[in-house]
Amino acid sequence: MFICLLSSARRRSRWAAFGALLAALPLAALGQSAPALEPVPGATVEDLLTIARRLNPTVAAAALETDAALARASFAGELADPNFRVEFNDNERTGNGLLPDRLGTRTFSIQQAFPLGGKRELKREIAQADVRQADGKRRSAEAELMARVKIVFAQLYRASQTRLVIDELRQTTGTLLGIAEARYAQGLGSIQDTLRARIEASTLEGELARADADRAGQKSRLNALLNRPAAAPLGDPRLLRPLPDAGLLNLSRLIDQARRSNPEIASETAAIEAADGTTRLAERAWYPDIAVGVGVVERSARVTAYEAMLEFNIPLRWGLRDGQRRESAAMAAAARSRREAATAQTEAELGESVAMLDSLRRIAILLEDTTVPQSRAALRAGMQAYELSRLDATAVVDAAIRLRQAQLELLKTRAEQQVQLANIERLIGDDL
């Protein structure tokens, strides 16, 4: 009996060990695919724009307001509900009470009101204009969000690349410091060379810390635009969007496109149409509305007669209707003024952004083709000359500083190019 229990315990122990081994094996080893990890966004701006359109609450709210306007337009101009009416006539009272002893005739009728003067069609036109105005506001909110995402993405690219530039120069400065210390130990160099290299290395450490802080801050801003937690993971941008050809940046063509598709201008145009429609509706208020009804007369549980009714209102409130007309006309004039102001502001911003982008393009070419390569070559030559004791460390450090300044200026210029491009696309309401 003892042997059987021991054998059973050993079998259970072996099965438990086998189960633990199976649990420790990866799912792929068991013929099952492991759950795919969700990729971290941030490498390209297109992925971020897609997420922003889907998750940003401001754009979602504007889309819901457009849906509400569509819902209102679906029943605009519909007839009002008919009215059902019951009348009791010729009631007799013989006693002393207040209630009649016998009901006389009962009339059952139904009435339907019909607005005249094309008021129903005008209400439909006003509702459709309200839909276009709401959709313009939605597009404006989306265009503003897209521009902000593009700008912050460019700033994040600049911060990430700045860190790489500083880290590369830190390694170069570390090499310079090692050479300076070795030469000083051999009595070939001065303590000033060593101190100068150490100061530059310390300076780069501080700039690296600032670049890390800037990078973290830009990621927090980007997560806020995407409606994600501030600490949600974001990848570093791989590359910036290419700039459009110079032919696409013709100012006259961009202004024409902005007048057609700028969402703010489109929204104000729809507001003008709605206000004009309201003005015409107020003028049609002088046309009376009619109500048509039919009914049956019942006496002693038997239909004894039929009735037909025609009713219309008398528009005598002159001040009321005149005030409504003047109010809607003032709203239309205000909408026209807002559209003129939006058009002028859009054209001015377009002119500024196009000129700035052209200037930044030329600056970037100069930095990329001339300043940065020459600064890099000067630093390389300075390092070689210092190793041969033909140059002091101060000159090499100065060459490193000039290279760093040129590289950071190039990064700044490229980021500013993206800012101006995002502003142009926001103003014209479309990507270039």
N, C-alpha and C positions, 0 to 999 in steps of 0.2 A: 504493500500500500504506500509506503514512504517513497519507494522507487518510482511509482506511477505519478505521485504528486510532484516529485522533483523533475521528472521528464516533462510533465505538462508545464511547469513553471519555466523550464528552459525553452520550450517551444514558444511560449508567450513572449519571452525575452527576445528571442530571435526575430519574431514578427514585429515587435516594437522597434528593434534596431533597424529592420528593413524599411519600416514605415518612416522612420526618421531620415534614412538615407534618401528615400523617394522625395520627401519634403524638401531636402536640401538641394536636390538636383534642379537645375533651371528648367523652365517649362519647355524650352526648345528641345532639351534632351529627351523629353517624354513625348515628343511629337506634337506639342502644342505651341502655338505662337505666343510670345510674350506681348502684353499690352503695349501698343506703340505710345511713346511719350509725345505729348503735344509740343510741336516746335516752338521755340521762343521767338516771338516777333521782334522786329527791329532792324533786320538786315537790310530791307528795302523799304522805301517810303510807300510803295503800293500796298504792301501788307498792312501797314499802319492806317492808311486811308480807308481800306476796307473795314477794318475793325472800328474805326471812328464813326463811319456811316452807320454801322449796325448798333453801336453801344452808346454813343454820346447822347445824354438826356436832352440837351437843347435841340438837337436835330429831331429827336423822337417827338418832343413836344410840338415842334413846328409841323411835323408830319401829321400828328393827331389833330391839330387845328385845321389843317387842310382837309382831313377826312370829315371833320365836323361841318366845314363849309360845303363839301360835296353832299353831305346828308341833308343840309338845309336846302340846297339847290334841287334836290330830288323831289321835294314837295312844294317848291315855290310856285305861286300862281294857281294852286289847286283851289277848287271851290270849297267854301266852308261847309261844315256839317249842316244837313237840313234840320229844320225845327218841326217837332210834332206838337200839336196843340189839341186840347180837349175843352169844349165849352158846354155848359149846362144852362139852358134857357127855359123860360116859361115854367118855372118851378112854382107849385101851389102850396100854400100854407093855410090851413083852416083853424088850427088850434092856436093856443097862446104861446107856444114855444118859438124859439128862434129858427129851428131847422124846418125845412119844407116837409110837408106830408107826402108829396108826390112829385117826382121829377118829370119835367116836361120833355123837351127835346135835348138830345146830346149830339154835338157836332165834333167830328174827328177830322182834323185837317193836317196837312204836311206842307211846309214851305221851304223853298230853296232860293237863296240870294244869288244874283248874277251881277258882278261888277261890269260896268260899261266903259267904253272909251279905251279899250286895249290895256286896261290896268293889269290884267293877269299876265299878258305877254311882257309888259315892262317889269313886273316883279321877277319873272324868270330871267330876264336879261340882267337885272341887278344882282340876282343870286349867282349867276355865272361869272359876273365881274368880281364878286366877292371871292369866288373860288380861285380865280386867277390872281387876285391880290394875296390870298393866303398861300397859294403855291409860290408866288414870288418871294414872300417872307421865308418860306421853307427853303427855297433855293439860296436865298441870301444867307440864312443861318448855316446852311451846308457849305457854301463857298467860303464863308468866314472861318469855319472850322477847318476846312481843307487847307486854307492858307496858313493857319496857325500850326497845324500838324507839319506841313512842309517846312515852315520856318524853324520850328523846334527841332525837327529832324536834322536840318542843316547845322544848327548850333550844336547838337549832340555829335554830329560827324566832326565838327571842328574841335570839340573838346576831346574826343577819342583820338583823333589824329595828333592833336597837340601833345597828348601824353606819349604817343609813340615817338614824336620828334624829340621831346625832352629826354625820354629814356635812351634814345640813340646817342644823343650828345652827352648824356651822363656816362655812358660807357666810354665814349671818346675821352671825356675829362678824366675818368678813372685811369685810362691808359696813360694819359699825360701825367697824372699824379704819380703813378707808379714809376715812370721814367724819371721824374723830378726827384723823387725820394732816392732812387737808385743812384742817380748822378751825385746827389748831395752826400750820400753815404760813401761814395768813392772820392769825394773831394773835388768833383768836376763841376758841380752846380752850386747855386746859392740857396740860402734859406728862403729868400724872397720868392724864388720860383716855386718852391714847395708850398709856401703859404698862399700864393696866388692861385695855384691849382686847387688847393683845399677850399678856398673861398668860393671859387666857381662851382666846385662840386656841391658845396652846401647850398649855394643859390639854386642850383638845379633841383636839389631835393625839395626846397620850398616851392618852386614852380610846379614840380610834379604833384605835390600835395594839393595845390590850388587847382591843377587840372583835374585831379580825381574828384574834388569837391564840385567843380563845374560840371563834370560828366554825370555825377550822381544827381545834381540838381536838375539838369536837362532831362534825365530819365524820369524824375518825379513829375516834372511838368508834362512830359509826353504821356505818362500814365494817367494824369488827371484829364487830359483831353480824350483819352480812350476810355474813361470811366472805369479805370482799374485801380487797385490799391497802389499807393505811392511806392511801396517796396516790391511790387510785382516785377518778375524778371523781364528784362529787355536786353536784346542783343545789341552789339555795337554796329552802326551802319557800315556796310561794305563799300558803298560808293554813292556819290551824289547823282541826281538826275542830269542827263546831258542838256546843255543849253540849246535852244532852238536856233535854226539858221537865222542869219541877219535879215534875210528877206521876209521872214515871218514877223519881224519886229518893226514893220513900217507903221509909223504913228497914225497916219490917216486911216489905214486899214483897221488898226486896232480900235480907233475911235468909232468907226462905223459898226464894228462888231459889238462894241460895248453898248451902243445905242440900241442895238437889236436884242441883245441877250443878257445885259447886266440885270441881275435879279432885282436890285433895288429900283432901278428905273422901270422895269416891267411891273413891279408891285405898285408904284405910283401911277403908272398908266392905267392899270386896272382900277385903282382908287378913283381916278378921274372919270372912267366909264361908269363906275357905280354911282358917283355923285351926280353925273349928268342924267343917268337913268332916274335917280331919285327926284331930280328937278322936274323932269318930264312927268313923273308920277304925281308930283305935287300939283302940277298944272292940270293934270287930268282929274284932279279931285273935284273940279267944278262939274264934271259929269255925274249925274245921280246913279246910284246903284238900285236895281230893281229886285223885287222878291216876288216869285210866282208860287201860288199855292192852290191845292185842290182839297176838297173835303166832302164828307157825307154827313147827312142829318138823319138821326135815328130817333123814332118815337114809338114807344110801346114795343120795343125789341124788333122794330121793322124800319128799314131804310125808306125814308119818305122823300128825300130830296138830296141834291148834289150842289156843291158850291165851288166857285172858282174865285181866286183872289189875285190882285195885282197891287204891289206896294212899292214905293220908291221914296228915297230920302230927298229932302230939299236942302241944297247946299247954301245956307244963309250965313254961316260963320265966315265972313269975308276975312276978318283979321287972322283967324286960325289958319286958313289955307294960304293966305299971303305970307304969313310968318314961316310956314313950312317950305314954301317955294324959295324965300330969301335965305333960309338956313341951308338948304341943299345947294343953292347957287354959291354961297360962301364956301361950303365944303369943297365944291368942285374947283373954285379959284385957289383955295389953299393947296389942294392936291397938285394943281398945275405949278404953283410956286415951288412946292417940294420937288417935283420932277425936274424943273429947271435947275434948282440948286444941286440935286443929285447928279444931273448931267454935267454941269460945270465942274463939280468936284471930281467926278470920274475922269473927265478929260484932263484936268490939271494933274491928277495923280498919275495918269497914264503917261503924260509927257515927262514927268519927273522920273518915273521908274524906267522908262525906255532910255532916257539920256543917261541915267545912272548905270544901267546895265551895260550900255555900250562902253562907258568909261571903265567900268570894272573889267570888262572883257579885255580891253587893251592893257590894263594894269596887270592882269593875270598872265597874259602872254609875255609881257616884259619880265615879270618875276620868274616865271617857269622856264623861259628860254635863256635868260641872261643872268639875272641876279643870283638865283639859287645855285645854278651850276658853277658860276664863278666863285661864289662864297665857299662852296664845297671844295673846289679845287684849291683855293687859298688855304683852307684849313688843312687839307692833305699835304700840301707843300710845306706849310708851317710845321706840321708834326715831323716830317722828314728832316727839315732843317734843324729842328730842336734836337733830334736824336744825334745829329752830327755836330752839335754845339755851334751852329751858325746863327741861332736865333734864341732869344730868351723866352721864358714861359709866358710873359705878359702879352707878347705879340701873338702867340698861339691862342691864348684865352680870348683875346680880342677878335681873332678870326672865328673862333667858335661862337662868340656872342653875335657877330654879324650874320653867320649862317643861321643861327637860331631865329634871329629877328626876321630874316628874309623868309624862312620857312613858315613862321607863324603869320607873317603878313600875307603870304600866299594862301594859307588856310583861311584867314579872315576874309580875304577878297573872294574866295570861292563861296564861302558861307553867305556873304552879302549878295553875291550873284543870285543865289537861290532865294534869298529874301525878296529881291526885286522881281524875280520871275514869279514867285508865289503871289505877289501883289498884282502883277499884270494879269495873271490867270484869274484872280479873284474879281478884278474889275471887268474883265470881258466875259466872265461867267463860264469859262471853259478852259481846258488845258490846251497848251500850244503843242 
